[in-house]
Amino acid sequence: MGRMHLVELEFGDRMDEAAEKEAYSGLARYAVRIDTQSKDMQSPSRAWILAGFEAGTEPYDTFSYSYSAAYTELALRPHQREI
């Protein structure tokens, strides 16, 4: 089982595409908050979570894009506490 099933576990078969995308985006924002608290310059949460998705799939792309966007937003607003 190479794919991560956090969203499916939470929503089961009542999941819709919009809610699924928002769940992956929320996971990405949360990962950014964790990674920016780390003193390490790498992003361990991003790499760990992406390893659970198959490259080129919608979940992989959504998480990757959302992570990058949230990280960029945080960098542009250094005084912002919450994403």
MMTF fields as JSON, N, C-alpha, C and O atoms, coordinates in Angstrom:
{
  "mmtfVersion": "1.0.0",
  "mmtfProducer": "UNKNOWN",
  "numBonds": 331,
  "numAtoms": 332,
  "numGroups": 83,
  "numChains": 1,
  "numModels": 1,
  "chainsPerModel": [1],
  "groupsPerChain": [83],
  "chainIdList": ["A"],
  "bondAtomList": [4, 2, 8, 6, 12, 10, 16, 14, 20, 18, 24, 22, 28, 26, 32, 30, 36, 34, 40, 38, 44, 42, 48, 46, 52, 50, 56, 54, 60, 58, 64, 62, 68, 66, 72, 70, 76, 74, 80, 78, 84, 82, 88, 86, 92, 90, 96, 94, 100, 98, 104, 102, 108, 106, 112, 110, 116, 114, 120, 118, 124, 122, 128, 126, 132, 130, 136, 134, 140, 138, 144, 142, 148, 146, 152, 150, 156, 154, 160, 158, 164, 162, 168, 166, 172, 170, 176, 174, 180, 178, 184, 182, 188, 186, 192, 190, 196, 194, 200, 198, 204, 202, 208, 206, 212, 210, 216, 214, 220, 218, 224, 222, 228, 226, 232, 230, 236, 234, 240, 238, 244, 242, 248, 246, 252, 250, 256, 254, 260, 258, 264, 262, 268, 266, 272, 270, 276, 274, 280, 278, 284, 282, 288, 286, 292, 290, 296, 294, 300, 298, 304, 302, 308, 306, 312, 310, 316, 314, 320, 318, 324, 322, 328, 326],
  "bondOrderList": [1, 1, 1, 1, 1, 1, 1, 1, 1, 1, 1, 1, 1, 1, 1, 1, 1, 1, 1, 1, 1, 1, 1, 1, 1, 1, 1, 1, 1, 1, 1, 1, 1, 1, 1, 1, 1, 1, 1, 1, 1, 1, 1, 1, 1, 1, 1, 1, 1, 1, 1, 1, 1, 1, 1, 1, 1, 1, 1, 1, 1, 1, 1, 1, 1, 1, 1, 1, 1, 1, 1, 1, 1, 1, 1, 1, 1, 1, 1, 1, 1, 1],
  "groupList": [{"groupName": "MET", "atomNameList": ["N", "CA", "C", "O"], "elementList": ["N", "C", "C", "O"], "formalChargeList": [0, 0, 0, 0], "bondAtomList": [1, 0, 2, 1, 3, 2], "bondOrderList": [1, 1, 2], "singleLetterCode": "M", "chemCompType": "L-PEPTIDE LINKING"}, {"groupName": "GLY", "atomNameList": ["N", "CA", "C", "O"], "elementList": ["N", "C", "C", "O"], "formalChargeList": [0, 0, 0, 0], "bondAtomList": [1, 0, 2, 1, 3, 2], "bondOrderList": [1, 1, 2], "singleLetterCode": "G", "chemCompType": "PEPTIDE LINKING"}, {"groupName": "ARG", "atomNameList": ["N", "CA", "C", "O"], "elementList": ["N", "C", "C", "O"], "formalChargeList": [0, 0, 0, 0], "bondAtomList": [1, 0, 2, 1, 3, 2], "bondOrderList": [1, 1, 2], "singleLetterCode": "R", "chemCompType": "L-PEPTIDE LINKING"}, {"groupName": "HIS", "atomNameList": ["N", "CA", "C", "O"], "elementList": ["N", "C", "C", "O"], "formalChargeList": [0, 0, 0, 0], "bondAtomList": [1, 0, 2, 1, 3, 2], "bondOrderList": [1, 1, 2], "singleLetterCode": "H", "chemCompType": "L-PEPTIDE LINKING"}, {"groupName": "LEU", "atomNameList": ["N", "CA", "C", "O"], "elementList": ["N", "C", "C", "O"], "formalChargeList": [0, 0, 0, 0], "bondAtomList": [1, 0, 2, 1, 3, 2], "bondOrderList": [1, 1, 2], "singleLetterCode": "L", "chemCompType": "L-PEPTIDE LINKING"}, {"groupName": "VAL", "atomNameList": ["N", "CA", "C", "O"], "elementList": ["N", "C", "C", "O"], "formalChargeList": [0, 0, 0, 0], "bondAtomList": [1, 0, 2, 1, 3, 2], "bondOrderList": [1, 1, 2], "singleLetterCode": "V", "chemCompType": "L-PEPTIDE LINKING"}, {"groupName": "GLU", "atomNameList": ["N", "CA", "C", "O"], "elementList": ["N", "C", "C", "O"], "formalChargeList": [0, 0, 0, 0], "bondAtomList": [1, 0, 2, 1, 3, 2], "bondOrderList": [1, 1, 2], "singleLetterCode": "E", "chemCompType": "L-PEPTIDE LINKING"}, {"groupName": "PHE", "atomNameList": ["N", "CA", "C", "O"], "elementList": ["N", "C", "C", "O"], "formalChargeList": [0, 0, 0, 0], "bondAtomList": [1, 0, 2, 1, 3, 2], "bondOrderList": [1, 1, 2], "singleLetterCode": "F", "chemCompType": "L-PEPTIDE LINKING"}, {"groupName": "ASP", "atomNameList": ["N", "CA", "C", "O"], "elementList": ["N", "C", "C", "O"], "formalChargeList": [0, 0, 0, 0], "bondAtomList": [1, 0, 2, 1, 3, 2], "bondOrderList": [1, 1, 2], "singleLetterCode": "D", "chemCompType": "L-PEPTIDE LINKING"}, {"groupName": "ALA", "atomNameList": ["N", "CA", "C", "O"], "elementList": ["N", "C", "C", "O"], "formalChargeList": [0, 0, 0, 0], "bondAtomList": [1, 0, 2, 1, 3, 2], "bondOrderList": [1, 1, 2], "singleLetterCode": "A", "chemCompType": "L-PEPTIDE LINKING"}, {"groupName": "LYS", "atomNameList": ["N", "CA", "C", "O"], "elementList": ["N", "C", "C", "O"], "formalChargeList": [0, 0, 0, 0], "bondAtomList": [1, 0, 2, 1, 3, 2], "bondOrderList": [1, 1, 2], "singleLetterCode": "K", "chemCompType": "L-PEPTIDE LINKING"}, {"groupName": "TYR", "atomNameList": ["N", "CA", "C", "O"], "elementList": ["N", "C", "C", "O"], "formalChargeList": [0, 0, 0, 0], "bondAtomList": [1, 0, 2, 1, 3, 2], "bondOrderList": [1, 1, 2], "singleLetterCode": "Y", "chemCompType": "L-PEPTIDE LINKING"}, {"groupName": "SER", "atomNameList": ["N", "CA", "C", "O"], "elementList": ["N", "C", "C", "O"], "formalChargeList": [0, 0, 0, 0], "bondAtomList": [1, 0, 2, 1, 3, 2], "bondOrderList": [1, 1, 2], "singleLetterCode": "S", "chemCompType": "L-PEPTIDE LINKING"}, {"groupName": "ILE", "atomNameList": ["N", "CA", "C", "O"], "elementList": ["N", "C", "C", "O"], "formalChargeList": [0, 0, 0, 0], "bondAtomList": [1, 0, 2, 1, 3, 2], "bondOrderList": [1, 1, 2], "singleLetterCode": "I", "chemCompType": "L-PEPTIDE LINKING"}, {"groupName": "THR", "atomNameList": ["N", "CA", "C", "O"], "elementList": ["N", "C", "C", "O"], "formalChargeList": [0, 0, 0, 0], "bondAtomList": [1, 0, 2, 1, 3, 2], "bondOrderList": [1, 1, 2], "singleLetterCode": "T", "chemCompType": "L-PEPTIDE LINKING"}, {"groupName": "GLN", "atomNameList": ["N", "CA", "C", "O"], "elementList": ["N", "C", "C", "O"], "formalChargeList": [0, 0, 0, 0], "bondAtomList": [1, 0, 2, 1, 3, 2], "bondOrderList": [1, 1, 2], "singleLetterCode": "Q", "chemCompType": "L-PEPTIDE LINKING"}, {"groupName": "PRO", "atomNameList": ["N", "CA", "C", "O"], "elementList": ["N", "C", "C", "O"], "formalChargeList": [0, 0, 0, 0], "bondAtomList": [1, 0, 2, 1, 3, 2], "bondOrderList": [1, 1, 2], "singleLetterCode": "P", "chemCompType": "L-PEPTIDE LINKING"}, {"groupName": "TRP", "atomNameList": ["N", "CA", "C", "O"], "elementList": ["N", "C", "C", "O"], "formalChargeList": [0, 0, 0, 0], "bondAtomList": [1, 0, 2, 1, 3, 2], "bondOrderList": [1, 1, 2], "singleLetterCode": "W", "chemCompType": "L-PEPTIDE LINKING"}],
  "groupTypeList": [0, 1, 2, 0, 3, 4, 5, 6, 4, 6, 7, 1, 8, 2, 0, 8, 6, 9, 9, 6, 10, 6, 9, 11, 12, 1, 4, 9, 2, 11, 9, 5, 2, 13, 8, 14, 15, 12, 10, 8, 0, 15, 12, 16, 12, 2, 9, 17, 13, 4, 9, 1, 7, 6, 9, 1, 14, 6, 16, 11, 8, 14, 7, 12, 11, 12, 11, 12, 9, 9, 11, 14, 6, 4, 9, 4, 2, 16, 3, 15, 2, 6, 13],
  "groupIdList": [1, 2, 3, 4, 5, 6, 7, 8, 9, 10, 11, 12, 13, 14, 15, 16, 17, 18, 19, 20, 21, 22, 23, 24, 25, 26, 27, 28, 29, 30, 31, 32, 33, 34, 35, 36, 37, 38, 39, 40, 41, 42, 43, 44, 45, 46, 47, 48, 49, 50, 51, 52, 53, 54, 55, 56, 57, 58, 59, 60, 61, 62, 63, 64, 65, 66, 67, 68, 69, 70, 71, 72, 73, 74, 75, 76, 77, 78, 79, 80, 81, 82, 83],
  "secStructList": [7, 7, 1, 7, 7, 2, 2, 2, 2, 2, 2, 4, 4, 4, 7, 7, 2, 2, 2, 2, 2, 2, 2, 2, 2, 2, 2, 2, 2, 2, 2, 2, 2, 2, 2, 2, 2, 1, 1, 1, 1, 1, 7, 2, 2, 2, 2, 2, 2, 2, 6, 6, 1, 7, 6, 6, 1, 2, 2, 2, 2, 2, 2, 2, 2, 2, 2, 2, 2, 2, 2, 2, 2, 2, 2, 2, 7, 6, 6, 7, 7, 7, 7],
  "xCoordList": [0.858, 0.0, 0.901, 1.372, 1.144, 2.044, 1.381, 2.08, 0.076, -0.625, -1.08, -1.491, -1.007, -1.422, -2.949, -3.527, -3.6, -5.062, -5.653, -6.734, -4.987, -5.516, -6.884, -7.797, -7.03, -8.292, -9.403, -10.51, -9.118, -10.125, -10.559, -11.732, -9.624, -9.974, -10.902, -11.803, -10.689, -11.512, -12.912, -13.901, -13.001, -14.267, -14.938, -16.125, -14.219, -14.805, -15.315, -14.746, -16.384, -16.894, -17.816, -18.376, -17.984, -18.793, -17.941, -18.419, -16.694, -15.739, -16.083, -16.461, -15.954, -16.088, -14.771, -13.92, -14.604, -13.325, -12.923, -11.752, -13.854, -13.531, -13.057, -12.075, -13.753, -13.357, -12.012, -11.201, -11.776, -10.502, -9.345, -8.321, -9.508, -8.463, -8.204, -7.053, -9.269, -9.107, -8.403, -7.609, -8.681, -8.009, -6.511, -5.705, -6.13, -4.708, -4.046, -2.898, -4.751, -4.216, -4.047, -3.053, -5.012, -4.908, -3.737, -3.027, -3.542, -2.4, -1.097, -0.156, -1.041, 0.156, 0.42, 1.561, -0.624, -0.448, 0.038, 0.89, -0.499, -0.071, 1.395, 2.152, 1.791, 3.18, 4.132, 5.233, 3.715, 4.546, 4.75, 5.863, 3.692, 3.836, 4.822, 5.621, 4.771, 5.716, 7.132, 8.063, 7.289, 8.629, 9.276, 10.492, 8.488, 9.078, 9.479, 10.23, 8.999, 9.422, 10.725, 11.371, 11.109, 12.341, 13.533, 13.434, 14.642, 15.87, 16.573, 17.436, 16.212, 16.8, 16.3, 15.116, 17.175, 16.799, 15.997, 15.337, 16.04, 15.245, 13.812, 13.513, 12.941, 11.543, 11.176, 10.671, 11.418, 11.205, 9.758, 9.517, 8.806, 7.401, 6.981, 6.28, 7.389, 7.04, 7.559, 6.809, 8.813, 9.406, 8.733, 8.45, 8.479, 7.871, 6.461, 6.098, 5.673, 4.294, 4.263, 3.502, 5.084, 5.098, 5.511, 5.079, 6.327, 6.733, 5.536, 5.587, 4.473, 3.273, 2.324, 1.364, 2.576, 1.745, 2.502, 3.733, 1.772, 2.392, 2.588, 1.64, 3.829, 4.138, 3.235, 2.961, 2.782, 1.936, 0.449, -0.356, 0.073, -1.348, -1.904, -1.149, -3.211, -3.881, -3.498, -3.174, -3.522, -3.13, -1.681, -1.406, -0.776, 0.63, 0.753, 1.391, 0.133, 0.234, -0.437, 0.105, -1.606, -2.317, -1.509, -1.34, -1.005, -0.206, 1.049, 1.366, 1.767, 3.02, 2.801, 3.54, 1.792, 1.488, 1.072, 1.538, 0.207, -0.283, 0.83, 0.875, 1.734, 2.872, 3.73, 4.09, 4.057, 4.894, 4.228, 4.883, 2.935, 2.201, 2.177, 2.384, 1.926, 1.882, 3.259, 3.376, 4.293, 5.655, 6.041, 6.658, 5.678, 5.961, 5.204, 5.763, 3.939, 3.137, 3.774, 3.826, 4.249, 4.895, 6.175, 6.457, 6.938, 8.182, 7.904, 8.684, 6.8, 6.459, 5.865, 5.833, 5.399, 4.799, 5.497, 4.938, 6.716, 7.486, 6.877, 7.25, 5.955, 5.342, 4.033, 3.409, 3.631, 2.387, 2.602, 3.604, 1.695, 1.821, 1.107, 1.617, -0.047, -0.834, -0.957, -1.017, -0.995, -1.185, -2.655, -3.056],
  "yCoordList": [-1.174, 0.0, 1.233, 1.658, 1.81, 2.933, 4.273, 5.28, 4.332, 5.606, 5.865, 4.946, 7.094, 7.471, 7.623, 8.174, 7.147, 7.13, 7.973, 7.651, 9.031, 9.867, 10.435, 10.392, 10.96, 11.583, 10.549, 10.793, 9.402, 8.359, 7.839, 7.527, 7.746, 7.293, 8.275, 7.872, 9.541, 10.572, 10.647, 10.749, 10.597, 10.844, 9.604, 9.65, 8.502, 7.278, 7.438, 8.2, 6.731, 6.771, 7.951, 8.053, 8.84, 10.037, 11.219, 12.351, 10.947, 11.954, 12.517, 11.766, 13.832, 14.425, 15.097, 15.326, 15.409, 15.924, 17.239, 17.423, 18.15, 19.443, 19.264, 19.879, 18.426, 18.174, 17.464, 17.725, 16.566, 15.85, 16.816, 16.758, 17.701, 18.684, 19.578, 19.872, 20.008, 20.866, 20.122, 20.714, 18.849, 18.057, 17.952, 18.093, 17.706, 17.636, 18.998, 19.077, 20.066, 21.417, 21.745, 22.354, 21.343, 21.559, 20.794, 21.309, 19.58, 18.785, 19.494, 19.517, 20.067, 20.789, 22.011, 22.256, 22.778, 23.955, 23.554, 24.222, 22.48, 21.992, 21.538, 21.798, 20.87, 20.422, 21.617, 21.558, 22.691, 23.91, 24.457, 24.84, 24.496, 24.997, 24.149, 24.685, 22.848, 21.955, 22.206, 22.347, 22.259, 22.408, 23.75, 23.82, 24.804, 26.108, 26.248, 27.159, 25.376, 25.383, 24.626, 24.735, 23.861, 23.076, 23.967, 24.86, 23.728, 24.488, 23.977, 24.662, 22.783, 22.18, 22.928, 23.258, 23.198, 23.931, 23.069, 23.612, 21.775, 20.911, 20.886, 21.388, 20.312, 20.221, 18.751, 18.111, 18.222, 16.788, 16.331, 15.227, 17.124, 16.712, 16.618, 15.68, 17.557, 17.558, 16.279, 15.582, 15.986, 14.796, 13.52, 12.617, 13.448, 12.253, 12.041, 10.92, 13.098, 12.97, 12.662, 11.799, 13.361, 13.097, 11.664, 11.105, 11.07, 9.675, 8.73, 7.613, 9.165, 8.346, 8.44, 7.674, 9.366, 9.524, 9.022, 8.999, 8.628, 8.245, 9.513, 10.261, 9.748, 10.939, 11.011, 10.001, 12.217, 12.426, 12.244, 12.431, 11.881, 11.721, 13.033, 13.918, 13.149, 14.348, 14.643, 15.79, 13.653, 13.946, 14.454, 15.396, 13.847, 14.26, 15.705, 16.533, 15.993, 17.329, 18.38, 19.468, 18.06, 19.002, 19.307, 20.469, 18.256, 18.472, 19.273, 20.234, 18.889, 19.549, 21.032, 21.882, 21.343, 22.731, 23.516, 24.634, 22.937, 23.625, 23.868, 24.916, 22.896, 23.064, 24.232, 25.105, 24.246, 25.316, 26.678, 27.654, 26.742, 28.005, 28.489, 29.674, 27.586, 27.967, 28.391, 29.341, 27.701, 28.048, 29.412, 30.219, 29.671, 30.971, 32.079, 33.146, 31.843, 32.829, 33.157, 34.319, 32.15, 32.364, 33.186, 34.063, 32.905, 33.639, 35.102, 35.982, 35.364, 36.732, 37.53, 38.76, 36.839, 37.508, 37.022, 36.226, 37.498, 36.985, 37.245, 36.589, 38.18, 38.472, 37.729, 37.852, 36.962, 36.204, 34.984, 34.285, 34.717, 33.577, 32.343, 31.236, 32.484, 31.351, 31.404, 32.484, 30.252, 30.17, 29.965, 29.867],
  "zCoordList": [0.0, 0.0, 0.0, 1.055, -1.186, -1.31, -1.098, -0.98, -1.045, -0.949, 0.476, 1.184, 0.882, 2.222, 2.252, 1.316, 3.301, 3.353, 4.477, 4.968, 4.895, 5.973, 5.636, 6.461, 4.445, 4.053, 3.984, 4.464, 3.394, 3.272, 4.641, 4.846, 5.567, 6.916, 7.608, 8.343, 7.379, 8.013, 7.397, 8.123, 6.065, 5.39, 4.826, 4.504, 4.697, 4.162, 2.75, 1.968, 2.408, 1.044, 0.772, -0.32, 1.74, 1.522, 1.054, 0.989, 0.735, 0.328, -1.046, -1.945, -1.219, -2.542, -2.918, -2.058, -4.189, -4.674, -4.025, -3.693, -3.837, -3.227, -1.787, -1.371, -1.036, 0.352, 0.404, 1.292, -0.549, -0.588, -0.844, -0.163, -1.825, -2.116, -0.91, -0.588, -0.245, 0.933, 2.057, 2.788, 2.202, 3.237, 2.963, 3.883, 1.711, 1.373, 1.534, 1.974, 1.186, 1.361, 2.842, 3.236, 3.657, 5.097, 5.697, 6.56, 5.242, 5.693, 5.326, 6.12, 4.133, 3.695, 4.576, 4.967, 4.888, 5.748, 7.137, 7.722, 7.649, 8.957, 8.91, 9.845, 7.841, 7.683, 7.628, 8.175, 6.975, 6.925, 8.33, 8.692, 9.12, 10.498, 11.294, 12.061, 11.118, 11.806, 11.307, 12.101, 9.994, 9.413, 9.745, 9.924, 9.827, 10.117, 11.582, 11.932, 12.421, 13.823, 14.011, 15.053, 13.0, 13.056, 12.731, 11.89, 13.386, 13.124, 11.868, 11.32, 11.413, 10.221, 8.987, 8.908, 8.029, 6.828, 5.846, 4.96, 5.98, 5.115, 5.606, 6.689, 4.827, 5.223, 5.423, 4.501, 6.589, 6.816, 6.684, 6.198, 7.09, 6.986, 5.529, 5.148, 4.724, 3.303, 2.637, 1.954, 2.835, 2.212, 2.708, 1.922, 4.006, 4.584, 4.043, 3.685, 3.981, 3.503, 2.009, 1.572, 1.222, -0.222, -0.535, -1.543, 0.302, 0.09, 0.181, -0.335, 0.826, 0.961, -0.221, -0.304, -1.133, -2.321, -3.541, -3.552, -4.549, -5.811, -6.642, -6.881, -7.081, -7.875, -9.101, -9.749, -9.404, -10.568, -10.322, -11.234, -9.099, -8.785, -8.246, -7.845, -8.238, -7.722, -6.265, -5.955, -5.357, -3.974, -3.878, -3.135, -4.609, -4.593, -5.067, -4.417, -6.21, -6.782, -5.899, -5.71, -5.363, -4.497, -3.248, -2.879, -2.594, -1.383, -1.704, -1.003, -2.756, -3.118, -3.421, -2.924, -4.233, -4.57, -3.325, -3.11, -2.517, -1.319, -0.318, 0.327, -0.185, 0.722, 0.249, 1.039, -1.042, -1.59, -1.429, -1.062, -1.701, -1.568, -0.125, 0.135, 0.812, 2.229, 2.721, 3.495, 2.283, 2.692, 2.135, 2.831, 0.878, 0.26, 0.969, 1.225, 1.289, 2.01, 3.35, 3.752, 4.027, 5.321, 5.161, 5.977, 4.122, 3.877, 3.537, 3.899, 2.846, 2.463, 3.611, 3.569, 4.625, 5.791, 7.054, 7.809, 7.284, 8.413, 9.786, 10.758, 9.879, 11.174, 11.402, 12.456, 10.408, 10.502, 11.392, 11.238, 12.307, 13.216, 12.699, 12.873, 12.074, 11.59, 10.088, 9.5, 9.468, 8.016, 7.738, 6.578]
}
